[in-house]
Amino acid sequence: MELAMFGGNWTTDKLQRIRKYLVAYTTIMRKQNFKQYMYIDAFAGTGWLTLKQNEQSELQSELPLFAGIVEQDSKTNLEGSARIALQVEPRFTKYIFVEKDKKRFEQLENIKLEFPDRDISLSNSDANMFIRQICQNQNWIEKRERAVLFLDPYGMQVPWDTVAAIAQTQAIDLWYLFPIGVALNRLLKKKGQINESYRQKIDIIIGTNEWYNVFYEERKQLGLFGEELDIVKVANFDSIKQYFVGRLKTIFPGVADHPKLLYNSKNNPLYLLCFASGNRRGSPTAIKIAQDILRRE
């Protein structure tokens, strides 16, 4: 069996926090009068995790400068987010798992045999296209349907348009593993000289080009010919984190103010575990639960 490759204590950390939220969510939802409350995993993989070798190669193919960023911290096989969600009690009424890679998807199909009493739907398709279709092609509020959606991309695969489509349902709670360190911060050159293709990638993932004037400043420097204007990077992980939280707040009624920064064993920030709630009425409770989980050490 070829396992999806991940690595490090940050992986188990994110999964433990997601599991805790799923338990709290289904405990509340089973007492409510909803037709369905689903769990949607947009990058489901094979259902299992081991070393992050596979994902490292994908990042390298996406952008050469990602080479060597994600280390192999652990050789322990782990249950992935899909399997963890299926084991949560109380149960969800439906599970939707999306995986684009054909080989991984073929292995993922075995999950139906392991959990024959669960209502599981599998899709061998592009995660962004699938999410936009499922978000836009039905009226979630009228149908009294709700969901928790987990976005765990390998890099910068999730454009802002996908996140906005999730928010527009007004019915989905989103957990998003945002690639703050493994991707975004590495593109932010200290002198602000970012090539156009990289700038466009950042525009797409954040949903605006206004980030540049937030992350960079013009400063006067003393040069050989007197004072010169220089563009310098002023953003750090904390300010990038707060900026992205602010972006989420422009489209979601509820956003956790303190997302969890996940580090590898060398103490390098990799991902930002973010939470946003799409339903205005339910978001205060959802945010309170999620923020408590995010703050735990």
N, C-alpha and C positions, 0 to 999 in steps of 0.2 A: 504493500500500500504506500502510495506517495502522499506524504502529509504536507499540509500547508506549513510553511516555515516561519516561525516567530522566535523571539528570544528575550530572556531577561525577566527580572522581577516586575518590571513595569507592565508586562503582559498579564501576569496573574493579578496584579493590582487592578487593572482596568476591568478584568472579567469579574472579580469579586465585587467591585462597586456596581457594575451593571446588574449582576445577579441580585444584589440586595434591593435594588430599585424594582426589578421585575417582581420580586416577591411582594413588596409593598403595593405595587400597582395592581396586581391580580387580586390581592386580598381586598382592596377597596372596590375594584370593578365588579367583582362577583356579587356584590351587594347592590349594584346599580342596575337600572333597567335599560341596558344597551343590547342591541341585536348581536353585535360582535365586538370583541376587543382582541386585536391581533398583535403578534410580534413579527416585525419585518427586519430581516437581516440582508442588507444590500450587497455585502461582500462576504458571503457565507463560507467560501473555501470548501474544504473537504469535510468540515465538521471537527477536524482534529488539528492540533498545533504541535510543532516541534521547533527546531532551530529556524532562524529567520533567513536562511540562505536563499530561498526562493524569492522572497520579497526584496532582498537586497539586490538580486539580479534584475528585478523589474524596475527598481529605482535607478539602477545604473543605466538601463536602456532608455529610461525616460529623460534623465539628465546626467551626463557623465560626471558632474561634480559631486553626485551623491555616492560615488564609489567609496566603499569602506565606512560609511557613516553608521549603518546599523550593524552592530556587532553580534556575534554568536555567544550569547550569555548563558544559555541553558541547553542541556541535551535531554530534558525531560519532556515526554509526550504529554500534552494537555488536552483536555476537552475544550473545544472552541465555543464561541458564543452561541452558535446554533444548538449544540447539544446541551449547553447549560440552560438555555431558554426552555428547551423541551422537558427538562427535569424539574423546572420550577413548579412548586405547589403553593397556592392553587394554580391551575392551568389556564393558559390562554384559550380562547375558543378557536383560534386559527393561527397557523404559523406559515410565513412566506419567506422562502430562502432564495436568494438570487446569486448566481455564480456564472460569470462569463466564460471562464476557461473550461473547455470541453472535458479534459481529463479530470479536473477537480470535480466538475459537475457529475461525471459518471460515478465517482466515489461518493459524492454527496447523496446520490439517489438511494444508497443503502440505508440512509437514515429513516426512510419510510418503513423499512423492514424491522428496524430496531424499535420503532415507536408506532406500532400499527394502530394504536388507539388514539392517536393524535390526528387532527385535521391539518395535514401538511401539503402546501403547494410549493412546487419547485419551478424555477425559471432559469433556463440556460440563455441568458441575455445580458446586454449591457446594463449595468446598475442604474446609470443616470436616465437612460431612456425608459427603463421599467418604472422607476420611481415617479418620473413626470407623468407617465401614462396613468398609473394607479392613483396619483394625486389629483389629476385634472379630469379624469373620465368618470367620476362619480361624485355625488353630493354627500359628503361624509356626515354632515350635520343632519340632513333630512333622513338619512338611512340609519341614524343613531349608531354609527360605527366609530370606534376609536382604535388607536394603535400606538405602540412604542416602536420606533424605527432606530436601528443602530447603523451608523455610517462609520465603517472602519477601513478606510482606503489604504492602499499601499504607499501612496504619495499624494500628488496634487490632482487626483482623478475626479474630484467632486467640484464642479463649477457652482458659482453662487446661484445660478438659475435653478438648480436642483434643490438647494436649501430653501429658496423662496417658494418653490412649488409645495414643499412640505408644510411651510408656514401657512400657506393659503388655504389648506384644508380646514384649519381651525380645529383639528381633531387629533393631531399626532404629536406625541412627545418624542423629542429627538435627542439621542445621545450621539455626539459627533467627536471622533478622534481626529482633531485638526492637526495637520503636520507642521506645527510651528517651528520646530527645531530641525527635524530631518529634511525639511524642504524649504519653507518660506524664509527663515532667517539666514539660510546659507546663500540665498539669492540677493540679500540686502548688503551690497558692497559698502565698505566704510566710506568711500569717497563719492558714493552715489552714482557711479558710472555703471549703470545696469543696461545690458544690451536690450534691444527692443523685444526680442522673443521672450526673454525672462520677465520683462515688465508686463507683457501681455498675459503671461501665465499668472502673475500675481493679481492683475486686474480681474481675471476670470474667477479666481478662487475667492477673492474678497468682494467682488461685485462692484468695484469702483476704482478709478485711478487717483482718487484723492489721498490714498495712503501715502503717496510720495511726499507730499507737503507736511505730513504728520511725522514721518519717519526720518526726514532729512531737513536740515536748516542751512541757510547761507550764513557764513561767518567770515569776519574780516581776519585775515592772517597777514603777518608781517613777512614779506618776501624780499627778494633781492632788489626789487624796484619799488619798494614801499608797501603800502597796504594793498592786499589783493582779496577778492571775494573767493571763498572756497565752499563747496558743498560737503557737509559732513553728516554722517549717520548719527542720529540722536536716539534712535529707538533701541530699547533693550527688551528682554523677554517679558518683563512686567508691562511695559507700555504697549507692546504688540498684543499681549493678552487682553488688556483693557480695551484696546481699539477693536479687536475682533468681537468681544462681548458687546461693545456698542453697536457694531454692525448687526449682530443678531437681534438686538433690541429694536432695530428699525423695522423688523418684519414679524417678530414673535411677541405675544402679549406678556410672556414670562420667560426670563433668562436667568440662570444661576450666575450671580455676580462673581463667584470665586471658583472658576474651573480649576481642575487639577492638572498641574504640570507633571508629566511623567518623565523620569530620567533613566538612562541606562546605568550600568555598573561603574562607568567612569564619570558619573555625575553630569553627563551631558544631556540637556533637555531634548527630548525627541518629539513628543506629542502633547497636545492640550486636550484633556477630556472635558468637553463642553456639554451643557444640558440646556435645552429650550423647550418650553411647553406651548403648544399651538392653540389650546382652548382657553379662552379668557376666563370662563367660570371656574374651570378646574385648575388653572395654573398656580394660584397661591399655594394650594396643598401640594401640588407636584413640585414646585420650586423649593418649598420647605423641606420635603423629603430628600430631594436630590442634593440640595446644598449641605444637608447634614451628612449625607454619604460622602460627598466630595471633600468635606473638611476633615474626615476621620484620617488618622495616621495609620 
